[in-house]
Amino acid sequence: MKAHIGDRLVLAGTHVGDSPRVGVILEIRHPDGTPPYLVRWLADGHQGLIYPGPDAHVEPPTPAPAAA
């Protein structure tokens, strides 16, 4: 897994009916983009260092809506 600052880290729910956890990657500890990552979770704003497992994937940042 490789990521960039600003990418979203998505963790699949572990139980039936669980929603995925989504966080924004704030810091990458290795120059090649591999874990661990410092992530700010969108649901509660908590920040933490994570070594994502096989149930996680990285998505590019969501573009901001254009101003009208």
Order of alpha helices (4+ residues) and beta strands (2+ residues): beta-beta-beta-beta-beta
